[in-house]
Amino acid sequence: MADVVMVTGTGRSYALGYNIVLRYLEAGDTVIATIRKPSADIDALKAKYGDRLIDATMDILDTGSVNAAAKEVAGKVDHIDTLINNAVGVAPDVDKGFFEADPDNIPRVLDLISVGMLRVVKAFYPLLIKAPGTALIMNISSEAGSIEKCYRTTGMDYGMGKAALNMATMYLYNTFKDERKVNIFAVHPGWIRTNGKEDNPAPLSSYEAAGILKDLFALRREDFTGHRFITNENEDYPF
Ligand SMILES: NC(=O)c1ccc[n+]([C@@H]2O[C@H](COP(=O)([O-])OP(=O)(O)OC[C@H]3O[C@@H](n4cnc5c(N)ncnc54)[C@H](OP(=O)(O)O)[C@@H]3O)[C@@H](O)[C@H]2O)c1
């Protein structure tokens, strides 16, 4: 049966969110693609897939914007089966180390990556619990968010953001698990050429990565017992 899937941060055709949207559209599902600003790439997909693609404008840093998008979406679908929190952003000095980077850039990134997900889940929860089966939330995290495996000295904003996203995922898992109506994971999506550049050494294209993730999400929907931080290869990853 066709599902209703929502993906955040989908406006760039070379990046991951757009390609997850594309994979679900190709499979016959209805997709809510959220964007921060108008996207010619999403407009082109809409022209091809019509009503099965619902675009919604939403800035996940802004609770009012997220709540308004949820209201708009609730007028178009009666439930959501799968929510994929993919949107991300980094500090302008993400490539710098502790002595060069400005710590005051970090709070906005933490807000975007971790609190942004909480805003989205809170606003869309009423649609998730109306899913006919188990609703699934997949938070696109990163191995860079693992505290145990941390080896980097740059990108502290991003690593802290993803570590906080992982912690928030656990809190929501604990909150939802007894009812077994909404399941949730944090997922490292693999190393992906999300900037679309030919010289990017990452092994996976965004389209390939999106296909792998779609299959993984189907496998894990009913798993309420396993570790909550997993990789695109369906393996547990240390928090
Ligand atoms: N590439 C990799 O190898 C890799 C590895 C591990 C994890 N990941 C994760 O995979 C996911 C996708 O990565 P990506 O490189 O494809 O992402 P991206 O293109 O850099 O960002 C995704 C989207 O997030 C949107 N966004 C930024 N700020 C927002 C806000 N305030 N509200 C709403 N949307 C906002 C952006 O919108 P605009 O287009 O309007 O800027 C963008 O389209 C991310 O979560 C990333 O951390 C990637």
The ligand as an SDF file (V2000), in Angstrom:
LIG
                    3D

 48 52  0  0  0  0  0  0  0  0999 V2000
   27.1620   13.9640    2.8090 N   0  0  0  0  0  0  0  0  0  0  0  0
   27.5220   13.0400    3.6570 C   0  0  0  0  0  0  0  0  0  0  0  0
   28.4560   12.2430    3.4160 O   0  0  0  0  0  0  0  0  0  0  0  0
   26.7930   12.9160    4.9630 C   0  0  0  0  0  0  0  0  0  0  0  0
   27.3490   12.1310    5.9580 C   0  0  0  0  0  0  0  0  0  0  0  0
   26.6720   12.0090    7.1810 C   0  0  0  0  0  0  0  0  0  0  0  0
   25.4730   12.6540    7.3590 C   0  0  0  0  0  0  0  0  0  0  0  0
   24.9580   13.4290    6.3690 N   0  0  0  0  0  0  0  0  0  0  0  0
   23.6570   14.0630    6.6260 C   0  0  0  0  0  0  0  0  0  0  0  0
   22.8000   13.8500    5.5320 O   0  0  0  0  0  0  0  0  0  0  0  0
   21.8230   14.9030    5.4920 C   0  0  0  0  0  0  0  0  0  0  0  0
   21.7740   15.5000    4.1150 C   0  0  0  0  0  0  0  0  0  0  0  0
   23.0210   16.1010    3.8210 O   0  0  0  0  0  0  0  0  0  0  0  0
   23.1060   17.1220    2.6040 P   0  0  0  0  0  0  0  0  0  0  0  0
   24.5390   17.4760    2.4250 O   0  0  0  0  0  0  0  0  0  0  0  0
   22.3360   16.5390    1.4750 O   0  0  0  0  0  0  0  0  0  0  0  0
   22.3430   18.3650    3.2340 O   0  0  0  0  0  0  0  0  0  0  0  0
   22.2770   19.8980    2.6800 P   0  0  0  0  0  0  0  0  0  0  0  0
   22.0010   19.8740    1.2360 O   0  0  0  0  0  0  0  0  0  0  0  0
   23.4930   20.6630    3.1640 O   0  0  0  0  0  0  0  0  0  0  0  0
   21.0780   20.4590    3.5320 O   0  0  0  0  0  0  0  0  0  0  0  0
   19.8050   19.9030    3.3990 C   0  0  0  0  0  0  0  0  0  0  0  0
   18.7720   20.9680    3.3910 C   0  0  0  0  0  0  0  0  0  0  0  0
   18.5900   21.5230    4.7070 O   0  0  0  0  0  0  0  0  0  0  0  0
   17.9620   22.7560    4.4560 C   0  0  0  0  0  0  0  0  0  0  0  0
   17.9750   23.6870    5.6050 N   0  0  0  0  0  0  0  0  0  0  0  0
   19.0210   24.3920    6.0950 C   0  0  0  0  0  0  0  0  0  0  0  0
   18.6090   25.1880    7.0950 N   0  0  0  0  0  0  0  0  0  0  0  0
   17.2700   24.9880    7.2250 C   0  0  0  0  0  0  0  0  0  0  0  0
   16.2710   25.5280    8.0600 C   0  0  0  0  0  0  0  0  0  0  0  0
   16.5450   26.4480    8.9890 N   0  0  0  0  0  0  0  0  0  0  0  0
   14.9960   25.0820    7.9120 N   0  0  0  0  0  0  0  0  0  0  0  0
   14.6870   24.1710    6.9870 C   0  0  0  0  0  0  0  0  0  0  0  0
   15.5840   23.6220    6.1470 N   0  0  0  0  0  0  0  0  0  0  0  0
   16.8680   24.0300    6.2690 C   0  0  0  0  0  0  0  0  0  0  0  0
   18.7080   23.3530    3.2810 C   0  0  0  0  0  0  0  0  0  0  0  0
   17.8400   24.2560    2.6280 O   0  0  0  0  0  0  0  0  0  0  0  0
   18.3520   25.3170    1.5190 P   0  0  0  0  0  0  0  0  0  0  0  0
   18.4680   24.5030    0.2540 O   0  0  0  0  0  0  0  0  0  0  0  0
   17.2640   26.3270    1.5060 O   0  0  0  0  0  0  0  0  0  0  0  0
   19.6570   25.8480    1.9950 O   0  0  0  0  0  0  0  0  0  0  0  0
   19.0760   22.1470    2.4460 C   0  0  0  0  0  0  0  0  0  0  0  0
   18.2830   21.9940    1.2980 O   0  0  0  0  0  0  0  0  0  0  0  0
   22.2260   15.8920    6.5740 C   0  0  0  0  0  0  0  0  0  0  0  0
   21.4660   15.7010    7.7410 O   0  0  0  0  0  0  0  0  0  0  0  0
   23.6910   15.5730    6.8060 C   0  0  0  0  0  0  0  0  0  0  0  0
   24.1280   15.9610    8.0700 O   0  0  0  0  0  0  0  0  0  0  0  0
   25.5900   13.5800    5.1850 C   0  0  0  0  0  0  0  0  0  0  0  0
  1  2  1  0
  2  3  2  0
  2  4  1  0
  4  5  1  0
  4 48  2  0
  5  6  2  0
  6  7  1  0
  7  8  2  0
  8  9  1  0
  8 48  1  0
  9 10  1  0
  9 46  1  0
 10 11  1  0
 11 12  1  0
 11 44  1  0
 12 13  1  0
 13 14  1  0
 14 15  2  0
 14 16  1  0
 14 17  1  0
 17 18  1  0
 18 19  2  0
 18 20  1  0
 18 21  1  0
 21 22  1  0
 22 23  1  0
 23 24  1  0
 23 42  1  0
 24 25  1  0
 25 26  1  0
 25 36  1  0
 26 27  1  0
 26 35  1  0
 27 28  2  0
 28 29  1  0
 29 30  1  0
 29 35  2  0
 30 31  1  0
 30 32  2  0
 32 33  1  0
 33 34  2  0
 34 35  1  0
 36 37  1  0
 36 42  1  0
 37 38  1  0
 38 39  2  0
 38 40  1  0
 38 41  1  0
 42 43  1  0
 44 45  1  0
 44 46  1  0
 46 47  1  0
M  CHG  2   8   1  16  -1
M  END
$$$$
